[in-house]
Amino acid sequence: MKEYDGRIRLIFKDRPLAGHALARPAHEAARCAGAKGKYWEYHDLLFEAQPAFERADLLLYAGEVGLDRAEFARCLDERRFAADVEADVRQAVALGIMRTPTLLVNGRRIEGAPPLEEFRSIVEQALRERR
Amino acid sequence: MSRAPNPTRRSPRVYYIVFACALVFSAAEAPAQVELTVAPFMAKGPADAPVTIVDFSDYQ
């Protein structure tokens, strides 16, 4: 979405689904990476590597993005970001978001990943409405 | 330093925004308004961008 640089703000929210046992640690791990300035690199790695999210995997990915693995392990094991992930889940539930991905484009709700052209059209419409 | 999970804790790195989410569950229901927390490191793009996309996703 480079073509929209400067015109879009993207906010990622954690919505690990209850049936995905390995999802929550992965979301917490991403925040551990984020606390060290590597959120988006780690985020991208997780999507590439899914569903390999055992503890050893998460530590491996931390090393791949250049994080100190021992320090990262402490963050993960202490579950430093458990409350933050849970807060996101509660907010999602309050909005009735029960499937992923769910996007809010200037508040307009889109369930599922739309094809690129449809997504582009939605963004263009949102941009026109703000002019 | 360890931080025990605490649902009431608010990290200084986290700020709060309110989205008036026009979520139409049915024609009879009013739009929901929910306070969303945003961790700055989980957001990219200018804060005053004309379009904000909030992506609720599951890594698994």
N, CA and C atoms of all chains as a GROMACS GRO file, in nm:
protein
  573
    1MET      N    1   0.083  -0.120   0.000
    1MET     CA    2   0.000   0.000   0.000
    1MET      C    3   0.086   0.126   0.000
    2LYS      N    4   0.204   0.112  -0.062
    2LYS     CA    5   0.296   0.226  -0.068
    2LYS      C    6   0.231   0.347  -0.136
    3GLU      N    7   0.140   0.318  -0.231
    3GLU     CA    8   0.079   0.428  -0.304
    3GLU      C    9  -0.001   0.522  -0.213
    4TYR      N   10  -0.035   0.474  -0.094
    4TYR     CA   11  -0.114   0.557  -0.002
    4TYR      C   12  -0.030   0.613   0.113
    5ASP      N   13   0.101   0.608   0.099
    5ASP     CA   14   0.189   0.661   0.203
    5ASP      C   15   0.149   0.803   0.240
    6GLY      N   16   0.137   0.826   0.368
    6GLY     CA   17   0.104   0.959   0.416
    6GLY      C   18  -0.045   0.985   0.423
    7ARG      N   19  -0.124   0.896   0.363
    7ARG     CA   20  -0.269   0.918   0.362
    7ARG      C   21  -0.345   0.814   0.443
    8ILE      N   22  -0.270   0.714   0.489
    8ILE     CA   23  -0.334   0.608   0.566
    8ILE      C   24  -0.260   0.588   0.698
    9ARG      N   25  -0.337   0.572   0.802
    9ARG     CA   26  -0.280   0.530   0.930
    9ARG      C   27  -0.331   0.388   0.954
   10LEU      N   28  -0.239   0.296   0.974
   10LEU     CA   29  -0.274   0.156   0.997
   10LEU      C   30  -0.249   0.122   1.143
   11ILE      N   31  -0.350   0.068   1.205
   11ILE     CA   32  -0.340   0.027   1.346
   11ILE      C   33  -0.371  -0.122   1.354
   12PHE      N   34  -0.276  -0.196   1.406
   12PHE     CA   35  -0.298  -0.339   1.421
   12PHE      C   36  -0.352  -0.367   1.561
   13LYS      N   37  -0.457  -0.449   1.565
   13LYS     CA   38  -0.516  -0.487   1.694
   13LYS      C   39  -0.512  -0.639   1.707
   14ASP      N   40  -0.475  -0.685   1.825
   14ASP     CA   41  -0.467  -0.828   1.851
   14ASP      C   42  -0.608  -0.888   1.866
   15ARG      N   43  -0.634  -0.990   1.785
   15ARG     CA   44  -0.763  -1.060   1.801
   15ARG      C   45  -0.739  -1.211   1.789
   16PRO      N   46  -0.656  -1.266   1.882
   16PRO     CA   47  -0.638  -1.411   1.879
   16PRO      C   48  -0.770  -1.480   1.909
   17LEU      N   49  -0.806  -1.573   1.825
   17LEU     CA   50  -0.934  -1.642   1.844
   17LEU      C   51  -0.918  -1.753   1.947
   18ALA      N   52  -1.026  -1.780   2.018
   18ALA     CA   53  -1.021  -1.873   2.131
   18ALA      C   54  -0.973  -2.012   2.088
   19GLY      N   55  -1.008  -2.053   1.969
   19GLY     CA   56  -0.972  -2.188   1.925
   19GLY      C   57  -0.828  -2.203   1.879
   20HIS      N   58  -0.756  -2.094   1.876
   20HIS     CA   59  -0.618  -2.098   1.828
   20HIS      C   60  -0.522  -2.092   1.948
   21ALA      N   61  -0.483  -2.210   1.993
   21ALA     CA   62  -0.408  -2.219   2.119
   21ALA      C   63  -0.273  -2.147   2.114
   22LEU      N   64  -0.212  -2.140   1.997
   22LEU     CA   65  -0.079  -2.081   1.987
   22LEU      C   66  -0.083  -1.933   1.949
   23ALA      N   67  -0.202  -1.884   1.926
   23ALA     CA   68  -0.211  -1.746   1.879
   23ALA      C   69  -0.174  -1.645   1.986
   24ARG      N   70  -0.225  -1.664   2.106
   24ARG     CA   71  -0.204  -1.562   2.208
   24ARG      C   72  -0.056  -1.541   2.241
   25PRO      N   73   0.020  -1.650   2.260
   25PRO     CA   74   0.164  -1.628   2.282
   25PRO      C   75   0.230  -1.554   2.165
   26ALA      N   76   0.184  -1.581   2.044
   26ALA     CA   77   0.241  -1.513   1.928
   26ALA      C   78   0.210  -1.364   1.934
   27HIS      N   79   0.089  -1.328   1.973
   27HIS     CA   80   0.053  -1.187   1.984
   27HIS      C   81   0.134  -1.120   2.094
   28GLU      N   82   0.152  -1.191   2.205
   28GLU     CA   83   0.233  -1.134   2.314
   28GLU      C   84   0.378  -1.118   2.269
   29ALA      N   85   0.427  -1.215   2.193
   29ALA     CA   86   0.564  -1.209   2.143
   29ALA      C   87   0.584  -1.088   2.051
   30ALA      N   88   0.486  -1.064   1.967
   30ALA     CA   89   0.497  -0.950   1.875
   30ALA      C   90   0.509  -0.820   1.954
   31ARG      N   91   0.437  -0.810   2.063
   31ARG     CA   92   0.447  -0.689   2.144
   31ARG      C   93   0.583  -0.680   2.214
   32CYS      N   94   0.637  -0.797   2.252
   32CYS     CA   95   0.773  -0.796   2.308
   32CYS      C   96   0.870  -0.740   2.204
   33ALA      N   97   0.852  -0.781   2.080
   33ALA     CA   98   0.937  -0.730   1.972
   33ALA      C   99   0.912  -0.580   1.954
   34GLY      N  100   0.786  -0.541   1.963
   34GLY     CA  101   0.751  -0.400   1.946
   34GLY      C  102   0.816  -0.312   2.052
   35ALA      N  103   0.823  -0.363   2.172
   35ALA     CA  104   0.885  -0.286   2.280
   35ALA      C  105   1.032  -0.260   2.252
   36LYS      N  106   1.090  -0.340   2.162
   36LYS     CA  107   1.231  -0.322   2.125
   36LYS      C  108   1.245  -0.263   1.985
   37GLY      N  109   1.136  -0.210   1.933
   37GLY     CA  110   1.144  -0.142   1.804
   37GLY      C  111   1.139  -0.231   1.682
   38LYS      N  112   1.092  -0.355   1.701
   38LYS     CA  113   1.091  -0.450   1.588
   38LYS      C  114   0.952  -0.505   1.562
   39TYR      N  115   0.851  -0.426   1.593
   39TYR     CA  116   0.715  -0.480   1.583
   39TYR      C  117   0.680  -0.529   1.442
   40TRP      N  118   0.696  -0.443   1.344
   40TRP     CA  119   0.646  -0.478   1.211
   40TRP      C  120   0.730  -0.587   1.145
   41GLU      N  121   0.858  -0.590   1.174
   41GLU     CA  122   0.941  -0.700   1.121
   41GLU      C  123   0.895  -0.834   1.177
   42TYR      N  124   0.870  -0.834   1.307
   42TYR     CA  125   0.827  -0.957   1.374
   42TYR      C  126   0.686  -0.997   1.329
   43HIS      N  127   0.601  -0.899   1.320
   43HIS     CA  128   0.463  -0.918   1.273
   43HIS      C  129   0.464  -0.986   1.135
   44ASP      N  130   0.545  -0.936   1.044
   44ASP     CA  131   0.552  -0.994   0.909
   44ASP      C  132   0.605  -1.137   0.914
   45LEU      N  133   0.703  -1.160   1.000
   45LEU     CA  134   0.758  -1.295   1.012
   45LEU      C  135   0.652  -1.393   1.063
   46LEU      N  136   0.572  -1.348   1.157
   46LEU     CA  137   0.468  -1.437   1.212
   46LEU      C  138   0.370  -1.478   1.103
   47PHE      N  139   0.331  -1.385   1.020
   47PHE     CA  140   0.235  -1.420   0.914
   47PHE      C  141   0.298  -1.516   0.813
   48GLU      N  142   0.428  -1.498   0.790
   48GLU     CA  143   0.496  -1.590   0.698
   48GLU      C  144   0.511  -1.728   0.759
   49ALA      N  145   0.528  -1.734   0.890
   49ALA     CA  146   0.561  -1.860   0.956
   49ALA      C  147   0.440  -1.935   1.012
   50GLN      N  148   0.323  -1.875   1.009
   50GLN     CA  149   0.208  -1.939   1.072
   50GLN      C  150   0.186  -2.079   1.014
   51PRO      N  151   0.149  -2.175   1.098
   51PRO     CA  152   0.116  -2.163   1.240
   51PRO      C  153   0.228  -2.213   1.332
   52ALA      N  154   0.353  -2.197   1.294
   52ALA     CA  155   0.464  -2.244   1.376
   52ALA      C  156   0.492  -2.143   1.487
   53PHE      N  157   0.420  -2.157   1.597
   53PHE     CA  158   0.428  -2.058   1.704
   53PHE      C  159   0.459  -2.120   1.840
   54GLU      N  160   0.533  -2.231   1.838
   54GLU     CA  161   0.578  -2.283   1.967
   54GLU      C  162   0.680  -2.185   2.024
   55ARG      N  163   0.706  -2.199   2.154
   55ARG     CA  164   0.798  -2.106   2.220
   55ARG      C  165   0.932  -2.098   2.146
   56ALA      N  166   0.985  -2.215   2.109
   56ALA     CA  167   1.116  -2.217   2.041
   56ALA      C  168   1.108  -2.142   1.908
   57ASP      N  169   0.996  -2.153   1.841
   57ASP     CA  170   0.979  -2.081   1.714
   57ASP      C  171   0.982  -1.930   1.739
   58LEU      N  172   0.907  -1.888   1.840
   58LEU     CA  173   0.896  -1.745   1.868
   58LEU      C  174   1.033  -1.686   1.903
   59LEU      N  175   1.113  -1.765   1.975
   59LEU     CA  176   1.248  -1.718   2.009
   59LEU      C  177   1.337  -1.714   1.885
   60LEU      N  178   1.318  -1.813   1.801
   60LEU     CA  179   1.396  -1.816   1.676
   60LEU      C  180   1.369  -1.691   1.592
   61TYR      N  181   1.242  -1.657   1.580
   61TYR     CA  182   1.205  -1.539   1.500
   61TYR      C  183   1.263  -1.412   1.562
   62ALA      N  184   1.267  -1.409   1.695
   62ALA     CA  185   1.325  -1.291   1.762
   62ALA      C  186   1.470  -1.274   1.718
   63GLY      N  187   1.541  -1.385   1.714
   63GLY     CA  188   1.680  -1.378   1.670
   63GLY      C  189   1.689  -1.333   1.525
   64GLU      N  190   1.595  -1.379   1.444
   64GLU     CA  191   1.598  -1.344   1.302
   64GLU      C  192   1.579  -1.194   1.278
   65VAL      N  193   1.505  -1.130   1.366
   65VAL     CA  194   1.487  -0.984   1.348
   65VAL      C  195   1.590  -0.903   1.427
   66GLY      N  196   1.686  -0.975   1.485
   66GLY     CA  197   1.796  -0.906   1.551
   66GLY      C  198   1.776  -0.873   1.697
   67LEU      N  199   1.681  -0.942   1.760
   67LEU     CA  200   1.658  -0.915   1.902
   67LEU      C  201   1.743  -1.008   1.989
   68ASP      N  202   1.771  -0.962   2.109
   68ASP     CA  203   1.842  -1.044   2.206
   68ASP      C  204   1.748  -1.155   2.253
   69ARG      N  205   1.783  -1.279   2.225
   69ARG     CA  206   1.690  -1.389   2.251
   69ARG      C  207   1.665  -1.411   2.400
   70ALA      N  208   1.767  -1.394   2.481
   70ALA     CA  209   1.750  -1.416   2.626
   70ALA      C  210   1.654  -1.312   2.684
   71GLU      N  211   1.674  -1.189   2.642
   71GLU     CA  212   1.587  -1.082   2.692
   71GLU      C  213   1.445  -1.101   2.639
   72PHE      N  214   1.436  -1.142   2.515
   72PHE     CA  215   1.305  -1.167   2.455
   72PHE      C  216   1.234  -1.281   2.528
   73ALA      N  217   1.309  -1.384   2.564
   73ALA     CA  218   1.252  -1.499   2.635
   73ALA      C  219   1.194  -1.455   2.770
   74ARG      N  220   1.264  -1.364   2.836
   74ARG     CA  221   1.213  -1.316   2.965
   74ARG      C  222   1.080  -1.244   2.945
   75CYS      N  223   1.074  -1.161   2.844
   75CYS     CA  224   0.950  -1.087   2.816
   75CYS      C  225   0.836  -1.185   2.790
   76LEU      N  226   0.867  -1.286   2.709
   76LEU     CA  227   0.765  -1.384   2.672
   76LEU      C  228   0.721  -1.466   2.793
   77ASP      N  229   0.819  -1.515   2.868
   77ASP     CA  230   0.789  -1.603   2.981
   77ASP      C  231   0.718  -1.530   3.095
   78GLU      N  232   0.749  -1.403   3.109
   78GLU     CA  233   0.682  -1.324   3.214
   78GLU      C  234   0.546  -1.274   3.168
   79ARG      N  235   0.517  -1.298   3.045
   79ARG     CA  236   0.390  -1.256   2.985
   79ARG      C  237   0.365  -1.106   3.010
   80ARG      N  238   0.465  -1.028   2.977
   80ARG     CA  239   0.458  -0.884   3.006
   80ARG      C  240   0.344  -0.814   2.933
   81PHE      N  241   0.305  -0.869   2.821
   81PHE     CA  242   0.202  -0.800   2.742
   81PHE      C  243   0.069  -0.875   2.739
   82ALA      N  244   0.055  -0.968   2.831
   82ALA     CA  245  -0.070  -1.047   2.834
   82ALA      C  246  -0.192  -0.956   2.853
   83ALA      N  247  -0.179  -0.859   2.943
   83ALA     CA  248  -0.293  -0.770   2.970
   83ALA      C  249  -0.326  -0.684   2.849
   84ASP      N  250  -0.224  -0.645   2.775
   84ASP     CA  251  -0.248  -0.560   2.657
   84ASP      C  252  -0.320  -0.639   2.547
   85VAL      N  253  -0.278  -0.764   2.529
   85VAL     CA  254  -0.346  -0.848   2.430
   85VAL      C  255  -0.491  -0.872   2.474
   86GLU      N  256  -0.508  -0.899   2.601
   86GLU     CA  257  -0.643  -0.923   2.652
   86GLU      C  258  -0.730  -0.798   2.635
   87ALA      N  259  -0.671  -0.682   2.653
   87ALA     CA  260  -0.747  -0.557   2.634
   87ALA      C  261  -0.796  -0.546   2.490
   88ASP      N  262  -0.710  -0.581   2.396
   88ASP     CA  263  -0.751  -0.578   2.255
   88ASP      C  264  -0.865  -0.676   2.229
   89VAL      N  265  -0.852  -0.794   2.288
   89VAL     CA  266  -0.957  -0.895   2.268
   89VAL      C  267  -1.091  -0.844   2.324
   90ARG      N  268  -1.085  -0.784   2.440
   90ARG     CA  269  -1.210  -0.732   2.501
   90ARG      C  270  -1.272  -0.623   2.414
   91GLN      N  271  -1.187  -0.538   2.359
   91GLN     CA  272  -1.240  -0.432   2.272
   91GLN      C  273  -1.302  -0.492   2.147
   92ALA      N  274  -1.237  -0.594   2.092
   92ALA     CA  275  -1.292  -0.659   1.973
   92ALA      C  276  -1.428  -0.722   2.004
   93VAL      N  277  -1.435  -0.789   2.116
   93VAL     CA  278  -1.561  -0.854   2.154
   93VAL      C  279  -1.670  -0.748   2.175
   94ALA      N  280  -1.631  -0.636   2.236
   94ALA     CA  281  -1.729  -0.529   2.258
   94ALA      C  282  -1.784  -0.476   2.126
   95LEU      N  283  -1.699  -0.484   2.021
   95LEU     CA  284  -1.743  -0.439   1.888
   95LEU      C  285  -1.812  -0.552   1.811
   96GLY      N  286  -1.820  -0.669   1.873
   96GLY     CA  287  -1.884  -0.781   1.806
   96GLY      C  288  -1.795  -0.845   1.700
   97ILE      N  289  -1.666  -0.825   1.711
   97ILE     CA  290  -1.572  -0.880   1.611
   97ILE      C  291  -1.536  -1.022   1.653
   98MET      N  292  -1.588  -1.118   1.578
   98MET     CA  293  -1.571  -1.258   1.613
   98MET      C  294  -1.495  -1.336   1.507
   99ARG      N  295  -1.459  -1.271   1.399
   99ARG     CA  296  -1.380  -1.340   1.298
   99ARG      C  297  -1.267  -1.247   1.252
  100THR      N  298  -1.168  -1.311   1.195
  100THR     CA  299  -1.052  -1.231   1.151
  100THR      C  300  -1.018  -1.264   1.006
  101PRO      N  301  -0.957  -1.170   0.934
  101PRO     CA  302  -0.940  -1.033   0.981
  101PRO      C  303  -1.071  -0.955   0.972
  102THR      N  304  -1.085  -0.858   1.059
  102THR     CA  305  -1.192  -0.760   1.046
  102THR      C  306  -1.126  -0.623   1.043
  103LEU      N  307  -1.160  -0.547   0.941
  103LEU     CA  308  -1.101  -0.414   0.924
  103LEU      C  309  -1.206  -0.308   0.953
  104LEU      N  310  -1.160  -0.199   1.010
  104LEU     CA  311  -1.244  -0.079   1.023
  104LEU      C  312  -1.175   0.029   0.941
  105VAL      N  313  -1.236   0.068   0.833
  105VAL     CA  314  -1.179   0.173   0.747
  105VAL      C  315  -1.259   0.299   0.772
  106ASN      N  316  -1.201   0.389   0.847
  106ASN     CA  317  -1.273   0.508   0.896
  106ASN      C  318  -1.407   0.466   0.957
  107GLY      N  319  -1.403   0.358   1.030
  107GLY     CA  320  -1.522   0.310   1.099
  107GLY      C  321  -1.608   0.213   1.019
  108ARG      N  322  -1.584   0.206   0.888
  108ARG     CA  323  -1.661   0.113   0.807
  108ARG      C  324  -1.605  -0.028   0.825
  109ARG      N  325  -1.693  -0.117   0.860
  109ARG     CA  326  -1.649  -0.252   0.896
  109ARG      C  327  -1.644  -0.345   0.775
  110ILE      N  328  -1.529  -0.416   0.762
  110ILE     CA  329  -1.512  -0.511   0.653
  110ILE      C  330  -1.464  -0.643   0.713
  111GLU      N  331  -1.543  -0.746   0.695
  111GLU     CA  332  -1.506  -0.877   0.749
  111GLU      C  333  -1.439  -0.959   0.641
  112GLY      N  334  -1.328  -1.022   0.679
  112GLY     CA  335  -1.253  -1.102   0.583
  112GLY      C  336  -1.158  -1.013   0.505
  113ALA      N  337  -1.066  -1.078   0.435
  113ALA     CA  338  -0.967  -1.002   0.356
  113ALA      C  339  -1.022  -0.981   0.217
  114PRO      N  340  -1.057  -0.857   0.183
  114PRO     CA  341  -1.111  -0.833   0.048
  114PRO      C  342  -1.001  -0.847  -0.057
  115PRO      N  343  -1.039  -0.882  -0.181
  115PRO     CA  344  -0.939  -0.880  -0.288
  115PRO      C  345  -0.877  -0.741  -0.298
  116LEU      N  346  -0.754  -0.736  -0.348
  116LEU     CA  347  -0.680  -0.610  -0.350
  116LEU      C  348  -0.756  -0.497  -0.418
  117GLU      N  349  -0.817  -0.527  -0.531
  117GLU     CA  350  -0.888  -0.421  -0.605
  117GLU      C  351  -1.006  -0.368  -0.526
  118GLU      N  352  -1.076  -0.459  -0.458
  118GLU     CA  353  -1.190  -0.415  -0.376
  118GLU      C  354  -1.140  -0.332  -0.258
  119PHE      N  355  -1.030  -0.374  -0.200
  119PHE     CA  356  -0.974  -0.300  -0.088
  119PHE      C  357  -0.931  -0.160  -0.132
  120ARG      N  358  -0.870  -0.154  -0.249
  120ARG     CA  359  -0.826  -0.024  -0.303
  120ARG      C  360  -0.947   0.067  -0.324
  121SER      N  361  -1.053   0.008  -0.373
  121SER     CA  362  -1.175   0.085  -0.397
  121SER      C  363  -1.233   0.140  -0.266
  122ILE      N  364  -1.228   0.059  -0.162
  122ILE     CA  365  -1.278   0.103  -0.030
  122ILE      C  366  -1.194   0.219   0.022
  123VAL      N  367  -1.062   0.208   0.005
  123VAL     CA  368  -0.972   0.314   0.052
  123VAL      C  369  -0.995   0.442  -0.028
  124GLU      N  370  -1.009   0.426  -0.159
  124GLU     CA  371  -1.032   0.544  -0.243
  124GLU      C  372  -1.161   0.615  -0.203
  125GLN      N  373  -1.263   0.535  -0.175
  125GLN     CA  374  -1.391   0.595  -0.133
  125GLN      C  375  -1.374   0.670  -0.001
  126ALA      N  376  -1.301   0.609   0.091
  126ALA     CA  377  -1.278   0.674   0.221
  126ALA      C  378  -1.201   0.805   0.202
  127LEU      N  379  -1.106   0.804   0.110
  127LEU     CA  380  -1.029   0.926   0.082
  127LEU      C  381  -1.120   1.034   0.022
  128ARG      N  382  -1.206   0.994  -0.070
  128ARG     CA  383  -1.297   1.092  -0.132
  128ARG      C  384  -1.390   1.153  -0.027
  129GLU      N  385  -1.436   1.072   0.064
  129GLU     CA  386  -1.528   1.120   0.167
  129GLU      C  387  -1.462   1.219   0.261
  130ARG      N  388  -1.330   1.216   0.270
  130ARG     CA  389  -1.257   1.307   0.360
  130ARG      C  390  -1.214   1.435   0.290
  131ARG      N  391  -1.236   1.442   0.158
  131ARG     CA  392  -1.193   1.564   0.087
  131ARG      C  393  -1.291   1.678   0.109
  132MET      N  394   1.288  -0.574   3.437
  132MET     CA  395   1.184  -0.557   3.539
  132MET      C  396   1.059  -0.629   3.493
  133SER      N  397   1.003  -0.710   3.577
  133SER     CA  398   0.885  -0.785   3.535
  133SER      C  399   0.759  -0.704   3.557
  134ARG      N  400   0.661  -0.733   3.477
  134ARG     CA  401   0.533  -0.665   3.491
  134ARG      C  402   0.426  -0.772   3.492
  135ALA      N  403   0.362  -0.787   3.604
  135ALA     CA  404   0.256  -0.886   3.611
  135ALA      C  405   0.136  -0.837   3.531
  136PRO      N  406   0.070  -0.928   3.460
  136PRO     CA  407  -0.049  -0.889   3.386
  136PRO      C  408  -0.151  -0.822   3.478
  137ASN      N  409  -0.201  -0.711   3.435
  137ASN     CA  410  -0.298  -0.638   3.516
  137ASN      C  411  -0.393  -0.566   3.422
  138PRO      N  412  -0.518  -0.611   3.418
  138PRO     CA  413  -0.611  -0.553   3.322
  138PRO      C  414  -0.631  -0.403   3.338
  139THR      N  415  -0.600  -0.350   3.457
  139THR     CA  416  -0.625  -0.207   3.478
  139THR      C  417  -0.503  -0.123   3.447
  140ARG      N  418  -0.387  -0.190   3.424
  140ARG     CA  419  -0.265  -0.114   3.401
  140ARG      C  420  -0.271  -0.046   3.265
  141ARG      N  421  -0.227   0.077   3.259
  141ARG     CA  422  -0.221   0.149   3.133
  141ARG      C  423  -0.079   0.192   3.108
  142SER      N  424  -0.018   0.134   3.010
  142SER     CA  425   0.121   0.167   2.980
  142SER      C  426   0.132   0.312   2.937
  143PRO      N  427   0.239   0.379   2.978
  143PRO     CA  428   0.257   0.517   2.930
  143PRO      C  429   0.276   0.523   2.780
  144ARG      N  430   0.312   0.408   2.719
  144ARG     CA  431   0.331   0.408   2.575
  144ARG      C  432   0.198   0.396   2.502
  145VAL      N  433   0.095   0.378   2.578
  145VAL     CA  434  -0.035   0.356   2.515
  145VAL      C  435  -0.121   0.480   2.533
  146TYR      N  436  -0.178   0.525   2.429
  146TYR     CA  437  -0.270   0.635   2.442
  146TYR      C  438  -0.408   0.588   2.396
  147TYR      N  439  -0.502   0.671   2.419
  147TYR     CA  440  -0.639   0.628   2.398
  147TYR      C  441  -0.709   0.714   2.294
  148ILE      N  442  -0.777   0.647   2.211
  148ILE     CA  443  -0.855   0.718   2.111
  148ILE      C  444  -0.995   0.659   2.110
  149VAL      N  445  -1.083   0.736   2.064
  149VAL     CA  446  -1.220   0.687   2.054
  149VAL      C  447  -1.260   0.686   1.908
  150PHE      N  448  -1.302   0.575   1.864
  150PHE     CA  449  -1.356   0.564   1.730
  150PHE      C  450  -1.508   0.555   1.741
  151ALA      N  451  -1.575   0.643   1.672
  151ALA     CA  452  -1.719   0.626   1.662
  151ALA      C  453  -1.739   0.527   1.547
  152CYS      N  454  -1.744   0.405   1.584
  152CYS     CA  455  -1.751   0.299   1.483
  152CYS      C  456  -1.896   0.281   1.439
  153ALA      N  457  -1.918   0.311   1.313
  153ALA     CA  458  -2.052   0.293   1.261
  153ALA      C  459  -2.071   0.146   1.227
  154LEU      N  460  -2.093   0.070   1.330
  154LEU     CA  461  -2.108  -0.074   1.312
  154LEU      C  462  -2.256  -0.106   1.315
  155VAL      N  463  -2.305  -0.138   1.201
  155VAL     CA  464  -2.448  -0.163   1.193
  155VAL      C  465  -2.472  -0.312   1.209
  156PHE      N  466  -2.507  -0.351   1.330
  156PHE     CA  467  -2.537  -0.491   1.355
  156PHE      C  468  -2.674  -0.525   1.296
  157SER      N  469  -2.764  -0.431   1.307
  157SER     CA  470  -2.894  -0.445   1.241
  157SER      C  471  -2.950  -0.305   1.229
  158ALA      N  472  -3.048  -0.294   1.146
  158ALA     CA  473  -3.106  -0.161   1.124
  158ALA      C  474  -3.163  -0.103   1.252
  159ALA      N  475  -3.200  -0.189   1.345
  159ALA     CA  476  -3.266  -0.142   1.466
  159ALA      C  477  -3.167  -0.098   1.574
  160GLU      N  478  -3.037  -0.136   1.559
  160GLU     CA  479  -2.941  -0.108   1.664
  160GLU      C  480  -2.865   0.021   1.637
  161ALA      N  481  -2.832   0.091   1.746
  161ALA     CA  482  -2.752   0.213   1.732
  161ALA      C  483  -2.607   0.173   1.707
  162PRO      N  484  -2.529   0.261   1.641
  162PRO     CA  485  -2.388   0.231   1.620
  162PRO      C  486  -2.316   0.213   1.754
  163ALA      N  487  -2.223   0.119   1.758
  163ALA     CA  488  -2.148   0.095   1.880
  163ALA      C  489  -2.035   0.196   1.890
  164GLN      N  490  -2.003   0.237   2.010
  164GLN     CA  491  -1.889   0.326   2.032
  164GLN      C  492  -1.802   0.261   2.138
  165VAL      N  493  -1.681   0.229   2.100
  165VAL     CA  494  -1.591   0.156   2.189
  165VAL      C  495  -1.458   0.230   2.195
  166GLU      N  496  -1.407   0.244   2.314
  166GLU     CA  497  -1.275   0.307   2.331
  166GLU      C  498  -1.167   0.205   2.294
  167LEU      N  499  -1.086   0.240   2.196
  167LEU     CA  500  -0.980   0.150   2.152
  167LEU      C  501  -0.845   0.200   2.200
  168THR      N  502  -0.767   0.110   2.258
  168THR     CA  503  -0.631   0.146   2.296
  168THR      C  504  -0.541   0.122   2.175
  169VAL      N  505  -0.440   0.205   2.164
  169VAL     CA  506  -0.346   0.190   2.053
  169VAL      C  507  -0.204   0.196   2.107
  170ALA      N  508  -0.131   0.088   2.087
  170ALA     CA  509   0.011   0.090   2.122
  170ALA      C  510   0.083   0.158   2.006
  171PRO      N  511   0.155   0.266   2.031
  171PRO     CA  512   0.219   0.339   1.920
  171PRO      C  513   0.302   0.251   1.828
  172PHE      N  514   0.368   0.149   1.884
  172PHE     CA  515   0.451   0.066   1.795
  172PHE      C  516   0.367  -0.026   1.707
  173MET      N  517   0.236  -0.031   1.731
  173MET     CA  518   0.148  -0.112   1.646
  173MET      C  519   0.071  -0.025   1.548
  174ALA      N  520   0.114   0.097   1.534
  174ALA     CA  521   0.050   0.189   1.439
  174ALA      C  522   0.156   0.247   1.348
  175LYS      N  523   0.119   0.266   1.223
  175LYS     CA  524   0.211   0.336   1.133
  175LYS      C  525   0.131   0.426   1.040
  176GLY      N  526   0.199   0.530   0.995
  176GLY     CA  527   0.132   0.632   0.917
  176GLY      C  528   0.104   0.752   1.005
  177PRO      N  529   0.083   0.867   0.941
  177PRO     CA  530   0.063   0.990   1.020
  177PRO      C  531  -0.067   0.987   1.101
  178ALA      N  532  -0.060   1.043   1.220
  178ALA     CA  533  -0.177   1.045   1.309
  178ALA      C  534  -0.292   1.124   1.247
  179ASP      N  535  -0.260   1.220   1.158
  179ASP     CA  536  -0.366   1.300   1.097
  179ASP      C  537  -0.400   1.252   0.956
  180ALA      N  538  -0.368   1.128   0.926
  180ALA     CA  539  -0.400   1.074   0.794
  180ALA      C  540  -0.552   1.077   0.772
  181PRO      N  541  -0.595   1.103   0.650
  181PRO     CA  542  -0.740   1.108   0.626
  181PRO      C  543  -0.810   0.973   0.642
  182VAL      N  544  -0.735   0.867   0.629
  182VAL     CA  545  -0.795   0.734   0.643
  182VAL      C  546  -0.723   0.656   0.753
  183THR      N  547  -0.800   0.604   0.844
  183THR     CA  548  -0.747   0.516   0.948
  183THR      C  549  -0.803   0.377   0.928
  184ILE      N  550  -0.713   0.281   0.921
  184ILE     CA  551  -0.754   0.141   0.909
  184ILE      C  552  -0.714   0.069   1.037
  185VAL      N  553  -0.813   0.015   1.102
  185VAL     CA  554  -0.788  -0.067   1.221
  185VAL      C  555  -0.805  -0.212   1.179
  186ASP      N  556  -0.701  -0.289   1.200
  186ASP     CA  557  -0.697  -0.427   1.153
  186ASP      C  558  -0.696  -0.522   1.273
  187PHE      N  559  -0.810  -0.586   1.296
  187PHE     CA  560  -0.818  -0.687   1.401
  187PHE      C  561  -0.783  -0.821   1.337
  188SER      N  562  -0.668  -0.875   1.375
  188SER     CA  563  -0.625  -1.000   1.312
  188SER      C  564  -0.572  -1.099   1.414
  189ASP      N  565  -0.563  -1.222   1.366
  189ASP     CA  566  -0.516  -1.334   1.445
  189ASP      C  567  -0.394  -1.391   1.372
  190TYR      N  568  -0.282  -1.398   1.440
  190TYR     CA  569  -0.162  -1.449   1.372
  190TYR      C  570  -0.179  -1.595   1.330
  191GLN      N  571  -0.254  -1.670   1.408
  191GLN     CA  572  -0.269  -1.812   1.375
  191GLN      C  573  -0.380  -1.831   1.273
   0.00000   0.00000   0.00000
